[in-house]
Amino acid sequence: MEKPFLEHHLNINRRHFLGKLGLGVGGVALGSMLAPGIFKGTTDEAESVPLGFKHFASKAKRIIYLFQNGAPSQLESFDYKPTLNKMFGEDLPASVRGEQRLTGMTANQSKFPLVGSKFAFSQYGQSGTWVSELFPNIAKITDDICVIKTMHTEAINHDPALTFMQTGAQVGNRPSMGAWLSYGLGSENKNLPAFCVLLSRGRGNGQGVYSKLWTNGFLDSIHQGVQFSSGEDPILYLNNPEGMDMGSRKKMLDQLEALNEMGYQEFGDPEIHAKIQQYEMAYRMQTAVPEITDISKEPDHIIKMYGPDCLVPGTYAANCLLARKLSESGVRFIQLYHQGWDQHGNLVGEMPLQAQDVDRASAALVTDLKQRGLLDETLVIWGGEFGRTNYCQGKLSDGNYGRDHHPRCYSLWMAGGGVKAGISYGETDEFGYNIIKDPVHVHDLHATILHLMGLNHEQLTFKHLGRRFRLTDVHGKLVNGILA
């Protein structure tokens, strides 16, 4: 009996065939222009892997996102509000708070005592940007950065706000920003992933980070973030097992690829091809990663710039230096998560330690990129998932205080990659509670980031479960005021 024909043998059906017939020749021609080696069987390990969704000329080629997990207080960093010091201990006027949703930690407070920052602010640079004394090194680079004071979000608790900031949705299983950029632009270096993740832990109260924040979601798994560890092996299971050399590993991978290809021919599952690519990437990374993570060749002045902590794997400073090396090698998106910014209490004691962890290395990264001529093509982003309240959480006593979550306004800064340098964008009211000029929603930030990378946020889509998804959902507009 003749074996019945199954459409999945070709991974195609009549509708797909007819729909794509007219694209065949054009697609081949376009592919040969976008990736000249794609039909040559080239094995040049240094060759880049450009993919094809760029919609216009980009300002930035790569992104380093210094995410401050836990939400640093804008009132102790970049949004100076002397009115709060003058009205210390007075109750926040109900007209200012309005119908704002509060967390369960302060919703039952009968009083909302205003509290100004205990840390002094000064203006720096030609821009006259206000910066707290907690960030003396970032203060020195104010003419290189753009401080956005009017970020806002809907989420009021850490997990949904963090997920929203990273994926454009408060629920899980959506592709993260790095995955979208990998999908849209591919990698500049076939020996390294397009999307890398680095974790560090500060000395304050921490909030967890989870792999859903760097997930590929419904995109092919080749686009998920690759996490580096601080241990002896920066990427787990990358090294050859005992008794196996590179030649043996290559033979094993060739055999595994052949078996996977047989599975693909049988079932037509595109995820099988994604697995093949991941195994091949891992093989190439065995050579590339040790070189990237080796900082022994960095000159003394670079080590001094980042500080002695950069010699300790897994610290924020070490991750900033590694981020520069990864970016310099063509990694599209490097995501750092630094935990410890959740100061509901003892802000006066904890926040200086957190700031000390990140201030020097953050400024060093911008300076390092600039002196190498890389800042113009690298977008650096620094900020958390929401802001902090202008009133004290709980009872104000002994001059120490904490601040609750505040999604209505918070600060974030960016540098390089097509962003105006030396400006402060947007304005909050004298209480630092509401936005009065130039609001920037999370979707607007995402739209602007994609724009700087040469992508139209409305056109970078992926069809899933019958609808076309995008990073900005059905929202988002460009923040033209920060574009150089």
N, C-alpha and C positions, 0 to 999 in steps of 0.2 A: 504494500500500500504506500502510495506516494506521501511523503511527509508534508503536512500542510504548511503553507507559507505564513510566516508570522511577521507582522509589520515591525516588531521590535528588533528583528534581526538586522534591519537597516536603520533602526532608530528614526524612522520617518513614516508618515502616513500620507494619504493622497492630498490632504489639505496643505500639509507642510511642503510637499513636493511642488505643487502648483504655485504656492505662495513664494517659494524661494527659487523657482526655475529662472526667473528673469534676473536674479541677483548673482547667478553663478559666475559668469565671465567677469562681470564688474567687480565682484568680491575678490576674485583671484588677482585682478589687476591692482585693486586697492591694497590687498594684503601684501603684494610684492613691494609696494611703495612704502607702507608703514613699517614692514619688517623685512628688509631685503634678504635676510638669510633664511626666511621661513621655508623656501622651496629648494634651498641649496644643500640641506643636510649638513649645515656648518657645525663644527664642533669648537669654534672659537669661544673659549670660556669667558673672555673679557667682553664679548658682544652684549650690548644691551638688548632688552626685550620690550620695545615700545608696543603698546596696544592702542586700540583705536577709537576712543570716544571724545578726544579733545575737541572742543567746539570753537575755540579761538585761541589766539596767542596768550600764553600764561605769563603772569608776573613772577610766580613762584614755581619751583620745580619740586620742592620737598617741604615737609612740615615737621617741626619738633614741638610737641605739645607737652608743656610742663604742668601737669594737672595736680592741683593742690587739693587732695581729697579730704573732705570734711568741712570745707567752706571757711576760708580765712575771712576775718572781719574786715570789711572795706573801711570801717571807721577807725581802725588801727593801722591802716596801710596807705590808701590812696584817695580817700574821700574825706577831706578835712572839714569838720563841722564845729566851729567854736561855740555856736549857740548851745550845743549840748553841754559844754563845760559851764557856760553861764547859767544854765537852768538845771544844774546838777541836782538830782533828787526830786525835782518837780515831776508831776504826773504828765505823761504824754497826752496832749489834748485829744479828746475823742474825735474831733473833726479831722485830725490828721490821720488817725488810724482807720476811721470809717468802718467799713464792713469787712476789712481784711481778715482772711482766714488765719487762725493761729494754730500752733501745734498743741497737743494735749499737755505739754509741759508748762505752757503759760496761759492757756485759754481760761483757766480758773482763777488767774490773778485778779485781785480787786484793784490793784494799783500797778502802774507801769512807770516806775521811776526812771527818768532820763539819766543817762550817764555818758559823759564825754570821755574821750580817750585820755588815759594817763600818760601817754607818750607824745612827745612834742612833734609838731610838724614844721617843715620849712619848705621854701620854694627852691627849685634847683634848675640849672641849665638856662639856656636862652628861652626855653619854653615856659619857665616859671612853674613847672609842675609841682604840685604839693605831694610830698612823700613823708611818711613817718620816720622817726629816728630808728625804728626797728630795721629799716632796709637801707643802710648807708651806701651799699654798693650799687643797688638798683638805682638809688638817687643819682649816682654818677653817670648813668647811661640814659637819663630822661630825654636827652635830645635824640636818642635813637629809638625811642619807644612811643607807642600810642596807647594812652590809658583810656579805656572805655568805662565810664562811671555809671552807665545806665543799662547794664545788662539786667534782664528780668526773665522769670520763668513761671510756669504754673505750679510746679511741684514744690511741696513744702517739707517733705521728708527726704532723707539722704538717698535711699535706694532708688526711688523713682526719679529724683532730680539728677542723680549721677548717671542713671541709665539714659535719661532724656538728653543730657549734655553730650553723651558719647554716641547715641544711636538715633536721636531725633524722635524717640518715642519713650513713654514711661513704662511700657511693658517690655518684656524680654523677647528674644528670638528675632530681633531686627538687626540687620547688618550695622556694624559700627562704622564710624567715619573713615577709619583706616581701611576697612574692608571695601567701602564704596570707592575710595581712591585707588585701591589695588585693582578693583574691577574696572574702573574707568580709565586708568592710565597705565597699569602694569608696572613693571619694575625697570629701573635703569641698569640693574646689574643682575644677570642671570644666576650669579653665585650666591645671592642673598635674597631673603624675602622682601616683598614690597612693604611689609607692615611688621614692625617689631615693637615689643612691649617690655618695659623695664620697671621694676617695682622697688620702692624704698620705704622705710618706716622712720618717722620722726619721733620726737620725745613727748608729744602731746597725746591727747585722747584720740584714738584712731577709729576710723570707720573702715569696714572691710571692702576689698575690691574682689571682683569675681570674673571668671573667664567670659561671662556673658557680655562684659564691657568691651571685649575685643573679638567678639564672635563674628563669623561670616554670615550668621543668620540663614536666610534662604539662598544666598549666593553660593557658588561652588566653594568647597572647603579650602581650596588653594588660596583664597583671599583672607582667611582668618589670621589674626595676629600671632606671631611667634614669640613666646615669652622667653626672655633670658633670665637665668638665675644667677645668684651671687656665689654659688658654690664652685667646686673645682671644675665642673663641667658647665659652661654657660648655658648650653642647651642640652637637656637631658636626653640620653640614649643616642646622641649624635656620634660618639666615638665608636670605633669598631670593638666588638666583644673580644675577650682574650682568645688568642689563637687565630684570629682572622686579620689578614692584611688587606690593603686597599684593592689589590688585584682580585682576591677572593670575594671581597664585598661587591665589586663591580660585576663579577660573574653571577653572583647570587641575585643582584638587582636585575640583570639582563634576563635571567630565567623567570624571576617574579613578574617582570614586565610582560614577558611572553604569555604567562598564565593569565595575567590580568587582561591582556588583549583578547585572549580567547573568551574570557568572561564577558567582555564588552561586546564582542561579536554575537554572543549568545543572548545577552539580556538588554543590550543597548543602554545601559545606565551610565550617563555622563559622569557620575561621581567616580566611576572606576578610572576614567582618564585623569581625574583630579588626583586620585591616589597615586597613579603612576608618576605624575608631575611632582608630587610631594616626596616620593622616594628619591627621585632624581635630584631634586633640590637638596635634600638631606645629604646626599653623596657629595655634591659640589660644595656644600657648606662645611664639610669636614676640613677642607683646606682654607676656606675664606674666614671662618669664624675665629679660629685661634689667632690669626693675624690681626683681625679687627679688635679683639679683646686684649691684645698685648699692648700695654702702655709703656713698656720699657724704653721704647724709642722716642717717647715724647720728651722734648727739651725741658730743662729745669724751669725756664720762665713760664711754660704752660702749666706745669705742676704747681708752681707758686701762685699762678693766677687763679686756678680752681681751688686751691687750698689742699692741705695734707690729707683730708678725707678722700680725695680723689684716688688715693692709693689703696683705699679699702673697698674691695668689691661689694656691691650692693648698697652703698651709701648714695645719697642724692648727688653728691659731687662726682662720684665715680660714674654714675649713670649719665650725668650731663656731659662729661668728657666722652663717654662711650657713644652717646647720641650724636655728638659732633663727628666722631669717626664713622659711624654708620651713615649719617647724612652725606658726608664727604665721599663715601663709597657708593652712593646712589640709592640708598633706601628711601622710599617715597614718604613714609609716615612713621615717625618714632614717637611712641606714646609713653611718657613717664607718669607714674602714679606715686605721689608722696603722701603717705598717710599721717594723720595726727593733728588736723586742724579743727577738731570739733570741741571748741571751748565753751561749753555751757556754764562752766564754773571755773574759777581760778585762771581766767584769761590773762590776768596780769602776770601770773607766774609761768604759764605755759607758752603763751604766744611768742615771747622773746626767744625761747629755745627753738621753736619751730622756724622763726624768721632767721635765726642764726644758721640753721641747717641749710636753708635754701638761698639766702641772699647773695652770698659771694659767688656760688657756682652759677646761679641764674645769670648774674651780670657777666661773669666770665664767659659763659657760652655765647652771649650776644657779641661781646668784644672779640672773642676768638674767631667767630664766623666773619665778623667785619674785617679783621686784619688779614684774613685769608681770601677776601674778596668773594665770600660765599653768602653774606647776609642778604644781598639783593635778591638772591634766588632761593633763599630759605626763609620760610615763615615760622617765627617762634611765637608761641602762645603760652600765657601764664595766667592761671586762674582756677577757681573752684566751681561748685555746682549751684550755689546760691550765696546770699550774703548773711549778715547778722543784724539783729534788731538794735535800735538806738536806746532801748530801755533794758534795764537789768532783769535777768531771769532770776526769779526768787527774791529774797530779801537783800537789799543793799546794805552791806556792813563792812567796816574795816578797810574801806577803800578798794577791796577786791570785788570783782564782779564777773559774771558770765553773760553771754548773749545767746538768745534763741535763734532759730532759723528765720531768714527773711528773704522771700523770693521776689519782692517787689522792686528791689534795686541792689546791685552789687557791682564790684569793679573787677576788671580783667585787663591785662595789657598784651599788646602784640608788637612785634618788631620785624623789620625786613620784609621780603617777599611781596612788595607792592603796596605796603601800608605806609601812610604818612608818618613821618618821624617827628617827634617833639611836639605832640599835641595831646590835649585832654579833650575827649569827645563826650558830649552830653552833660546834663546837669540835674542834680537831685535837689530837693527842697532843703531849707535850712536845718531841718531835723534829720536829714539823711534817710527819710522814710519813703517818699514818693518821688517819681521822676517828673520833672517839669519841662525838660527839653531833650529832644533826640533820643527816644527810647530805642533799645536794641534787644529784640527777642532772641531766644536761642535759635529759632529757625532762621532769623535774619543773619545771625553770625555764621551759621552753616552755609547759607546761600552765598555769603561773601567769601568764605574760605574756599568753597568750590570754584567761585568765579576767579579768585586769585590763582588757582591751579589750572585755569583754562577750561573749566567745565560749567555749563549752564545747569543750574540745580533743577530746573523744570524738565530738562531733557535727559538727564542721567537717571534712567528708570530701569526697573526690572519687573517683569510680569510674574506674579505669584498669586496663586489661588484666585485667578480670574480678574485681578486688577493690577495696575501698574504702580509699584511702590517707588518712593524716592526718599532720600535722606531728610528732606524738608516736608514730607507728607504732601499737604495741599497748601502750604503756607510759605512764608519767607520772602523777603525783599532785600535787595542789595543795600548795604550801608555805604552809600557813595561818599559820605563825608569823611571816611577814613582811607579812601583809596588814593594812592599817590598819582 
